[in-house]
Amino acid sequence: MKNVTLSADERHIAAARARARAENTTLNEEFRKWLDDYSKAARVEAAMAIIDRIASYASSGGRKFTRDEMNER
């Protein structure tokens, strides 16, 4: 795991540490969770862009496929 140094207002850090303590966790653990969520959001946005691009040229025209059609190879 890599260490990262951040700068923030002392009041915010103290308040965040107090909240983390009240929730039986640490500020470091909460930051790790946030970083994980933040990095996943970028992957979700990229995936949605791909889906939108495919949807622009691949359409059923509103037609519902039958089970047999869905399973054709």
N, C-alpha and C positions, 0 to 999 in steps of 0.2 A: 504494500500500500504506500502511496506517495503522500508526503506532507505538503500542505498548502498553507500559506500565510495570508490572512485577510485583514483588512483594516475596516473598522466600523466605530461609530459613536459609542463611547463607554457606557452611556445610559442604556442603549439598546442591547449591548452585550450583557450587562448586568440583569436587565429584565428578561432576556432570553434564557440566561443561566437559571434564574429563579423559576421560570416557567418549566424548564426541563427538569429541574430538581423536583418540583411539585408533581411532575408526571413520571417520576422515577426513571429518568433517562439522563442523557448528557447532551450538551450543546453539540458536541462532535457527532454523536449518533444522529441527532436531528439534521445536521448538515449533510451527512452521508445519505439519509433518506431523501432530502430535498434534491441533492445532486443526482441521485438515481432517477427520480421523477422528472427532473429538468432535462436530463439527457434522453430519456425515453420519449419525451414530448417531441423532440427533433426527429426521432425515427418515425413516430406516428405521423407527423406532418409530411415526411417524405413518402411514406406509404400511401397516405391519402392523395397526394399529388399524382402518384402512379395510377391509383384507382380512377381518379378523375380523367387522366389522360386516356386510359383504356376505355372508359365509359364514353368518351367523345367519339370513338369510331367503332366500338363493339356494342351493339344494341339489339335487343330482341324486338324492338318496336312495340313493347308492351305485351307481347305474346307470352303466354305461360307454356312452358315445356312440359310434356308428359314425363312420367318416371322413366319410361323406356327411352325417350329421346335424351334425357339427362344422363343415362347410363350407357349410351352408344359409344363405341370406341372407334 
